[in-house]
Amino acid sequence: MSKTKRPTETQQLDCMNRTIAEAREWLDGERTGDPALKRQLGGTELRSMPTSALRKLARGALAYLHEHMDPGMRPPVERYIPQALSLLSTGMQTKVAKGEKYGYMTFTLSLMPARKASGFFTNGTINTCPMAGVCAKGCIDNTGQYRFSMNNTARLWRTHLLYACPTLFHELLDREIVSRCSTARKRDKRACFRLNTLSDLDWSETVRYHTNRYYTVRDADRPGNVEDCMEVGPEPWRSPIFYDYTKMVKRGMAILEKVPYYHLAFSKSERMPWAEAKGLVASGYRVAVVVDCKPKDEHPTVPGFVTVDGDEHDLIFRAGSELGGCFITLAFKAGVQRGAALAASLSDGFTAGVDRSTNTVIVQ
């Protein structure tokens, strides 16, 4: 990051006006598309401002958005904004924290899933999971720490800031990624980032920006792990690792072609036939499938394919690195009424059944 200095009152006012104008453009429906791709690298006034000044801008932008919310849906204006402006967190998911014993420290970005941030404004353009289907009914945003009011409201503010003011959001995210890398190094860990914890946006430009300084691609065609895809620079422990799950197969393949060091696992859903899932694994990709078991159970295997327990830890880049592709099995999770939710998910085809006699996934 370039050296920052305290902005003058005129500069602060000008940046606030630009930020509000960007938010107004979104509120008026003049800007659509994936906000994760709306980066402006360098050359902006924001890049030269200290983080404290950026957070002040973000507070002003969120206050402006609050004024334009549906009155019946407004949260208190100051409620959980500080938590929202801390974009990355650790420990929100148990399996994410398990990576530390392997030498990795994972930081996650949590947004509101699917269309749950819509309805607060008249434009209604928010959809963080374009391919959301049956999974939206039993999303893990209702499980664990995600279900608490503080985290839910913070995710709401965070999502609105990304969509309304992407330039400011990306600047804050860039700085936090650099800061979190430093945090991991101080603890003798390697920093990992999962930016689509509850969403499915295209963060490829952010990944490219933060990894190009470390990596030289050697084998762009093979979607393997860190060592397979690249040569790491003179200080490999400094290089961050980015990984995510996605249902967007075509987009994911395009991303892997241009940013092969972005580790992706394709999520099988009711819309993906087993033939397609098997074809992806046979081609060297990772495919995650939700199965009828509990996180602590011995996970079933997919007959004829390498299968990895996806609840042992969240480090998907360690899966299938030398064996080609693999299936990653994830236990079905639900916040409340697990039995009813599981039955509905099995019926809809999102969750795969298990043959208990052989502990294998039922492939239909």
C-alpha positions as CSV (number, residue, x, y, z in Angstrom):
1,M,0.0,0.0,0.0
2,S,1.2,3.5,-0.7
3,K,2.1,5.8,2.1
4,T,-1.0,7.6,3.5
5,K,-1.4,11.0,5.0
6,R,-4.2,12.8,6.8
7,P,-6.5,14.3,4.2
8,T,-7.6,17.9,4.3
9,E,-11.2,18.8,5.1
10,T,-11.7,19.6,1.4
11,Q,-10.4,16.2,0.4
12,Q,-12.6,14.5,2.9
13,L,-15.6,16.3,1.7
14,D,-14.8,15.6,-2.0
15,C,-14.3,11.9,-1.2
16,M,-17.6,11.8,0.7
17,N,-19.4,13.4,-2.2
18,R,-18.0,10.9,-4.6
19,T,-18.9,8.0,-2.4
20,I,-22.5,9.3,-1.9
21,A,-22.8,9.8,-5.7
22,E,-21.7,6.2,-6.2
23,A,-24.3,5.0,-3.7
24,R,-27.0,7.2,-5.4
25,E,-26.1,5.7,-8.8
26,W,-26.8,2.2,-7.4
27,L,-30.0,3.3,-5.6
28,D,-31.3,4.7,-8.8
29,G,-30.7,1.4,-10.6
30,E,-28.0,2.8,-12.9
31,R,-25.4,0.3,-11.9
32,T,-25.9,-3.5,-11.9
33,G,-23.7,-6.6,-12.2
34,D,-21.3,-8.3,-9.9
35,P,-19.9,-5.7,-7.4
36,A,-16.9,-8.0,-6.7
37,L,-15.5,-7.1,-10.1
38,K,-16.0,-3.3,-9.8
39,R,-12.4,-2.6,-8.6
40,Q,-10.5,0.6,-9.3
41,L,-6.9,-0.1,-8.7
42,G,-4.7,2.9,-7.9
43,G,-5.1,6.5,-9.0
44,T,-7.9,7.2,-6.6
45,E,-8.0,9.6,-3.7
46,L,-9.0,6.8,-1.5
47,R,-5.7,4.9,-1.9
48,S,-3.8,7.8,-0.3
49,M,-6.1,8.1,2.7
50,P,-5.4,6.5,6.1
51,T,-7.7,3.6,7.1
52,S,-9.4,5.7,9.9
53,A,-10.5,8.2,7.3
54,L,-11.8,5.4,5.0
55,R,-13.9,4.0,7.9
56,K,-15.3,7.4,8.6
57,L,-16.3,7.6,4.9
58,A,-17.9,4.2,5.2
59,R,-19.9,5.3,8.2
60,G,-21.2,8.3,6.3
61,A,-22.1,6.1,3.3
62,L,-24.0,3.6,5.5
63,A,-25.9,6.5,7.2
64,Y,-26.9,7.8,3.8
65,L,-28.1,4.3,2.8
66,H,-30.0,4.0,6.1
67,E,-32.0,7.1,5.2
68,H,-33.1,5.5,2.0
69,M,-34.1,2.2,3.5
70,D,-37.7,1.1,3.8
71,P,-38.7,2.7,7.1
72,G,-40.2,-0.5,8.3
73,M,-37.0,-2.5,7.8
74,R,-34.3,-0.1,9.1
75,P,-32.0,-1.4,11.8
76,P,-30.7,1.3,14.3
77,V,-28.2,3.3,12.3
78,E,-25.2,2.7,14.5
79,R,-26.0,-0.9,15.4
80,Y,-23.1,-3.2,14.6
81,I,-21.5,-0.9,12.0
82,P,-18.1,-1.3,13.7
83,Q,-18.4,-5.1,13.3
84,A,-19.5,-4.6,9.7
85,L,-16.5,-2.5,8.9
86,S,-14.2,-5.3,10.2
87,L,-14.7,-7.2,6.9
88,L,-12.7,-10.3,7.6
89,S,-13.1,-12.7,10.5
90,T,-11.9,-16.0,11.9
91,G,-13.6,-18.7,13.7
92,M,-17.2,-18.1,12.4
93,Q,-17.1,-21.8,11.2
94,T,-15.6,-24.5,13.3
95,K,-14.0,-26.3,10.3
96,V,-12.4,-23.1,9.2
97,A,-10.6,-22.7,12.5
98,K,-9.4,-26.3,12.3
99,G,-6.9,-25.3,9.6
100,E,-4.6,-23.7,12.2
101,K,-3.2,-27.1,13.3
102,Y,-2.0,-27.5,9.7
103,G,-0.2,-24.2,9.7
104,Y,-2.8,-22.0,8.0
105,M,-4.9,-19.2,9.3
106,T,-8.1,-18.6,7.4
107,F,-10.0,-15.3,7.2
108,T,-13.5,-15.2,5.8
109,L,-15.7,-12.5,4.3
110,S,-19.4,-13.0,5.3
111,L,-22.1,-11.3,3.3
112,M,-25.9,-11.9,3.2
113,P,-26.6,-15.0,1.1
114,A,-28.7,-15.0,-2.0
115,R,-31.4,-12.3,-2.0
116,K,-31.6,-11.8,1.8
117,A,-30.2,-8.3,1.6
118,S,-32.8,-7.3,-0.9
119,G,-36.1,-5.6,-0.1
120,F,-34.5,-2.8,2.0
121,F,-34.4,-0.5,-1.0
122,T,-36.6,0.0,-4.0
123,N,-34.1,-1.2,-6.7
124,G,-33.9,-4.7,-5.3
125,T,-30.8,-5.6,-7.3
126,I,-28.9,-7.6,-4.6
127,N,-28.3,-11.3,-5.2
128,T,-25.0,-12.6,-3.9
129,C,-25.7,-16.1,-5.1
130,P,-26.9,-16.1,-8.7
131,M,-27.3,-19.9,-8.8
132,A,-29.0,-20.3,-5.4
133,G,-31.7,-22.9,-5.5
134,V,-32.8,-25.4,-2.8
135,C,-29.8,-24.5,-0.8
136,A,-31.2,-21.1,0.0
137,K,-33.8,-22.7,2.3
138,G,-31.3,-24.3,4.5
139,C,-28.4,-21.9,4.2
140,I,-25.8,-22.1,6.9
141,D,-26.3,-18.4,7.7
142,N,-28.8,-19.8,10.3
143,T,-26.3,-22.1,12.0
144,G,-23.5,-21.5,14.5
145,Q,-22.3,-18.0,15.1
146,Y,-23.9,-16.8,11.9
147,R,-27.4,-17.0,13.4
148,F,-26.8,-14.3,16.1
149,S,-28.4,-10.9,15.6
150,M,-25.0,-9.0,15.8
151,N,-23.5,-11.0,13.0
152,N,-26.6,-11.0,10.9
153,T,-26.9,-7.2,11.0
154,A,-23.2,-6.7,10.4
155,R,-23.5,-8.9,7.2
156,L,-26.4,-6.7,6.1
157,W,-24.4,-3.5,6.4
158,R,-21.4,-5.1,4.8
159,T,-23.4,-6.3,1.8
160,H,-25.1,-3.0,1.3
161,L,-21.7,-1.2,1.4
162,L,-20.3,-3.6,-1.3
163,Y,-23.2,-3.1,-3.7
164,A,-23.6,0.7,-3.1
165,C,-20.0,1.8,-2.7
166,P,-17.8,-0.9,-4.3
167,T,-14.8,1.4,-4.7
168,L,-14.6,2.2,-1.0
169,F,-15.4,-1.4,-0.1
170,H,-12.5,-2.8,-2.2
171,E,-10.1,-0.3,-0.8
172,L,-11.0,-1.3,2.7
173,L,-10.8,-5.0,1.8
174,D,-7.4,-4.6,0.1
175,R,-6.0,-3.1,3.3
176,E,-7.5,-5.7,5.5
177,I,-6.1,-8.5,3.5
178,V,-2.6,-7.1,3.8
179,S,-3.1,-6.6,7.5
180,R,-4.4,-10.1,8.0
181,C,-1.4,-11.5,6.2
182,S,0.8,-9.8,8.7
183,T,-1.3,-11.2,11.5
184,A,-0.9,-14.7,10.3
185,R,2.9,-14.3,9.8
186,K,3.3,-13.1,13.4
187,R,1.7,-16.3,14.5
188,D,3.9,-18.4,12.2
189,K,0.9,-19.3,10.0
190,R,0.2,-18.9,6.3
191,A,-2.8,-16.6,5.6
192,C,-5.7,-18.0,3.7
193,F,-8.8,-16.1,2.5
194,R,-12.3,-17.4,1.7
195,L,-14.2,-14.4,0.3
196,N,-17.4,-16.4,-0.6
197,T,-18.3,-17.8,2.8
198,L,-22.1,-17.3,2.2
199,S,-22.0,-15.8,-1.3
200,D,-20.9,-16.7,-4.8
201,L,-19.4,-13.6,-6.4
202,D,-16.5,-13.3,-8.7
203,W,-13.5,-12.2,-6.7
204,S,-10.9,-13.2,-9.3
205,E,-9.6,-9.6,-9.8
206,T,-9.0,-9.2,-6.0
207,V,-7.2,-12.6,-6.0
208,R,-5.1,-11.6,-9.0
209,Y,-4.1,-8.3,-7.4
210,H,-3.0,-9.9,-4.1
211,T,-1.2,-12.9,-5.5
212,N,0.5,-11.7,-8.6
213,R,3.3,-10.2,-6.5
214,Y,4.2,-13.7,-5.1
215,Y,3.5,-16.3,-7.8
216,T,4.9,-17.2,-11.2
217,V,2.5,-19.6,-12.9
218,R,4.1,-22.8,-14.2
219,D,1.2,-25.0,-15.1
220,A,-1.9,-23.0,-15.8
221,D,-3.9,-25.9,-17.2
222,R,-3.9,-28.1,-14.2
223,P,-6.3,-27.1,-11.3
224,G,-4.0,-28.6,-8.6
225,N,-2.8,-27.2,-5.3
226,V,-0.3,-24.4,-4.6
227,E,2.9,-26.4,-5.3
228,D,1.4,-27.9,-8.5
229,C,0.2,-24.6,-10.0
230,M,3.0,-22.2,-9.4
231,E,6.5,-21.4,-8.3
232,V,6.5,-19.5,-5.1
233,G,8.8,-16.5,-4.6
234,P,11.8,-16.2,-2.3
235,E,9.5,-15.9,0.8
236,P,6.7,-18.4,0.2
237,W,5.3,-18.0,3.8
238,R,4.3,-14.4,2.8
239,S,2.1,-15.5,-0.1
240,P,-1.7,-15.6,0.7
241,I,-3.9,-18.4,-0.5
242,F,-7.4,-17.8,-1.8
243,Y,-10.0,-20.5,-2.1
244,D,-13.8,-20.7,-2.5
245,Y,-16.7,-23.0,-3.3
246,T,-18.9,-22.0,-6.4
247,K,-21.9,-23.3,-8.3
248,M,-20.9,-21.3,-11.4
249,V,-19.0,-24.0,-13.3
250,K,-18.4,-22.0,-16.6
251,R,-17.4,-18.9,-14.7
252,G,-15.2,-21.0,-12.4
253,M,-13.4,-22.6,-15.3
254,A,-12.8,-19.2,-16.9
255,I,-11.4,-18.0,-13.6
256,L,-9.0,-20.9,-13.3
257,E,-7.7,-20.3,-16.7
258,K,-6.7,-16.7,-16.0
259,V,-6.1,-17.1,-12.2
260,P,-5.0,-20.7,-11.7
261,Y,-3.8,-20.0,-8.1
262,Y,-7.4,-19.2,-7.1
263,H,-8.5,-22.6,-5.7
264,L,-12.1,-23.5,-6.4
265,A,-14.3,-26.4,-5.6
266,F,-17.5,-26.7,-7.7
267,S,-20.6,-27.3,-5.6
268,K,-22.9,-30.0,-6.7
269,S,-26.6,-29.1,-6.4
270,E,-29.9,-30.4,-7.6
271,R,-29.2,-28.7,-10.9
272,M,-26.0,-30.6,-11.6
273,P,-26.4,-34.2,-12.8
274,W,-24.1,-36.8,-11.3
275,A,-22.7,-37.4,-14.8
276,E,-21.5,-33.8,-15.0
277,A,-20.1,-34.0,-11.4
278,K,-18.2,-37.2,-12.3
279,G,-16.9,-35.7,-15.5
280,L,-15.5,-32.7,-13.6
281,V,-13.7,-34.9,-11.1
282,A,-12.3,-37.1,-13.9
283,S,-11.0,-33.9,-15.5
284,G,-9.0,-33.0,-12.4
285,Y,-11.4,-30.6,-10.6
286,R,-12.8,-30.7,-7.1
287,V,-16.5,-31.2,-6.6
288,A,-18.2,-30.7,-3.2
289,V,-21.4,-32.6,-2.4
290,V,-23.6,-32.3,0.6
291,V,-24.4,-35.7,2.1
292,D,-26.8,-37.2,4.7
293,C,-24.5,-37.4,7.7
294,K,-23.3,-35.4,10.6
295,P,-20.0,-33.4,10.7
296,K,-18.4,-35.8,13.3
297,D,-19.5,-39.0,11.4
298,E,-17.2,-41.0,9.2
299,H,-18.0,-39.4,5.8
300,P,-19.2,-41.6,3.0
301,T,-17.3,-42.1,-0.2
302,V,-18.4,-41.7,-3.8
303,P,-17.9,-45.1,-5.4
304,G,-15.0,-45.2,-7.8
305,F,-13.6,-41.7,-6.9
306,V,-11.2,-40.2,-4.5
307,T,-13.3,-38.7,-1.7
308,V,-12.2,-36.3,1.0
309,D,-13.9,-35.4,4.3
310,G,-14.8,-31.7,3.8
311,D,-15.6,-31.2,7.5
312,E,-12.1,-32.3,8.8
313,H,-10.9,-28.8,7.8
314,D,-11.8,-26.2,5.2
315,L,-8.5,-26.2,3.3
316,I,-9.8,-27.4,-0.1
317,F,-6.5,-26.7,-1.8
318,R,-5.0,-29.6,0.1
319,A,-7.6,-31.9,-1.5
320,G,-6.8,-33.8,-4.8
321,S,-3.4,-32.2,-5.4
322,E,-1.6,-35.3,-6.5
323,L,-4.5,-37.6,-7.3
324,G,-6.2,-35.4,-9.9
325,G,-9.8,-34.4,-9.0
326,C,-11.8,-35.5,-6.0
327,F,-15.1,-35.3,-4.4
328,I,-15.4,-33.3,-1.1
329,T,-18.2,-34.6,1.1
330,L,-19.9,-32.1,3.4
331,A,-22.3,-33.0,6.1
332,F,-25.8,-31.5,5.9
333,K,-26.2,-28.7,8.4
334,A,-29.3,-26.9,9.6
335,G,-29.9,-24.4,12.3
336,V,-33.3,-25.6,13.5
337,Q,-35.6,-28.6,12.8
338,R,-32.8,-30.5,11.2
339,G,-34.9,-33.6,10.5
340,A,-37.5,-31.8,8.5
341,A,-34.9,-29.7,6.7
342,L,-32.9,-32.8,5.8
343,A,-35.9,-34.7,4.5
344,A,-36.8,-31.7,2.3
345,S,-33.2,-31.4,1.0
346,L,-33.0,-35.1,0.2
347,S,-36.4,-34.9,-1.6
348,D,-35.3,-31.9,-3.6
349,G,-32.0,-33.5,-4.6
350,F,-29.6,-31.0,-3.0
351,T,-28.4,-33.5,-0.4
352,A,-27.2,-36.9,-1.5
353,G,-28.4,-40.0,0.3
354,V,-26.0,-42.5,1.9
355,D,-26.1,-46.3,1.7
356,R,-25.4,-47.1,5.4
357,S,-24.4,-50.7,4.7
358,T,-21.4,-49.6,2.7
359,N,-21.1,-46.0,3.8
360,T,-21.1,-44.8,0.2
361,V,-23.0,-42.0,-1.5
362,I,-26.0,-43.0,-3.4
363,V,-25.4,-41.9,-7.0
364,Q,-28.5,-41.5,-9.0
